[in-house]
Amino acid sequence: MENRILRLHAVMAKTGLSRSAIYLRVNQGRFPKSISLGGRAIGWVEAEIDEWINRQIEHSRKTTK
């Protein structure tokens, strides 16, 4: 499996979350942590974001039943 790194705007588009919501959830331990890309650049591992999205779907479907 190929690892792909997503920058903040791609993570925002993929999750539907705002910048502040992403960082709040990271600080709360409820969202994958970013990784350093060198300098001041950061990104997120796409597979970890996909796993987070799948957990959100499962949680949402369990609570609505």
N, C-alpha and C positions, 0 to 999 in steps of 0.2 A: 504494500500500500504506500502510495506516495504522500508524504507530508506536505501540506501547503500552508503558508503563513498568510493570514488576513490582516490588513491594516484596519484601523478604527472605523473608517467609513464603511468598509465592507462588512464588518461585524455589525454595525448599526443597521445596515440594509438587510442583512441576513436574519437578524433577531427581531427587528422592529423596535429596539430599545434606543433611547437617547444616550448621548455620551455620559451624562451625569448618572443615569440609571445603571449603565454598565459599571462605572467606577464605584458606585455605591454597593452594588452586588458583589463586586470583587472584594471590596473592603469587608463585607459581611461574610465572605467565604461562600457565597451562593452563585458564583460565576467563575469560569476558568480564569486563571491569572495570565497576564500577558508575559511575553518573553522579550528579552532585549535583542535588538537587531544591530546593536552597535551605535555609538554616539547617543543621540536622544531619540532614536527610532525604536518603537515597540510594535509587536504584532501578537496575534493569537493563533494557536494551532487550529486549523479548520476542523479536524476530527474531534477536538475537544468541544468546539462550539456546536458541532452536529450532535454530539452526545448530550450536551446541555439542552438543546432544542427537543430532542427525543424524550428526555426526562420531563420536560415541561409539558409536553403533549400527554405523556402517560399520567402525570399527576393531575392534569386538568380533567382527563377523562375519568379517572377514579373518583374525583370529588363531585362530579356531576351525576353520578349514578345513584 
